[in-house]
């Protein structure tokens, strides 16, 4: 991991344009099935020391051919993130990756 941009050297989720060269980085990833609208909380396997940068990808449901509605990250903390679903009434798979300070 050679560099990153943001507004904080230690909180990877803070927006900004400063350049940093982190000494160490932790990367975690996962996949889960979601259905319906509302909020889902995903707990990281190992907590980060500060809030990480989280990226989410919604996979189309093979049974219905739709992605199950819009999904958005509503909160990120060192140990978890929350995913909100609007208008979702079908099952969809959410893949995620989190990058942050160990």
C-alpha positions in Angstrom: 0.0 0.0 0.0 1.9 3.0 -1.2 -0.4 5.9 -0.6 -3.9 7.3 -0.1 -5.8 10.6 -0.2 -8.1 11.9 2.5 -8.6 14.5 5.3 -7.0 12.5 8.1 -3.8 10.5 8.4 -5.5 7.9 10.7 -9.2 8.0 9.9 -9.4 6.6 6.3 -13.1 7.5 6.0 -12.5 11.3 6.3 -12.8 13.1 3.0 -10.0 15.3 1.8 -7.2 15.9 -0.7 -4.1 15.4 1.5 -1.7 12.7 0.4 -0.5 10.1 3.0 1.9 7.1 3.0 0.5 4.8 5.7 3.1 2.7 7.6 0.6 -0.2 7.9 -2.8 -1.0 6.5 -5.4 -3.6 7.3 -7.8 -4.9 4.6 -10.9 -6.9 5.4 -13.7 -8.1 3.1 -17.0 -10.0 3.3 -20.2 -11.0 1.5 -23.7 -11.2 2.9 -27.3 -11.6 1.6 -29.8 -8.8 2.3 -33.5 -8.6 1.8 -36.1 -6.0 2.3 -35.7 -2.4 3.2 -34.2 -1.0 6.3 -30.7 -1.0 7.9 -28.2 -3.8 8.2 -25.2 -3.6 10.5 -22.0 -5.4 9.4 -19.4 -6.0 12.1 -15.8 -6.3 10.9 -14.0 -9.6 11.8 -11.4 -7.6 13.6 -11.9 -4.0 14.6 -9.8 -1.3 13.1 -8.1 1.3 15.3 -10.1 4.1 13.4 -13.0 4.2 11.0 -11.9 2.6 7.7 -12.8 3.3 4.1 -15.6 0.9 3.1 -16.6 0.0 -0.5 -19.7 -1.9 -1.3 -20.8 -3.7 -4.4 -24.4 -5.0 -4.9 -24.7 -8.2 -6.9 -27.8 -8.8 -9.0 -30.1 -11.6 -7.6 -29.9 -14.6 -9.9 -33.5 -15.5 -9.2 -35.2 -12.2 -10.0 -32.7 -10.4 -12.2 -32.9 -7.2 -10.0 -30.5 -5.8 -7.6 -33.0 -5.5 -4.7 -33.1 -1.7 -4.5 -30.6 1.0 -3.6 -28.1 0.4 -0.9 -26.0 3.0 0.8 -23.5 3.1 3.7 -25.1 5.3 6.4 -22.4 5.0 9.1 -18.8 3.7 9.5 -17.1 3.1 12.8 -13.8 1.3 13.7 -15.7 -2.0 14.4 -18.8 -1.9 12.0 -20.6 -0.2 9.2 -24.3 0.2 8.6 -25.9 -0.4 5.2 -29.4 1.2 4.4 -31.6 -0.2 1.7 -34.4 1.9 0.1 -37.2 0.3 -1.9 -35.5 -3.1 -1.6 -37.9 -6.1 -1.7 -35.7 -8.8 -3.2 -32.7 -10.7 -2.0 -29.4 -9.3 -3.1 -25.8 -10.1 -2.2 -23.6 -7.3 -0.9 -19.8 -7.7 -1.2 -17.7 -5.3 0.8 -14.1 -4.4 1.4 -12.8 -2.2 4.2 -9.3 -0.6 4.2 -8.0 1.2 7.2 -5.4 1.4 10.0 -4.9 -1.8 11.9 
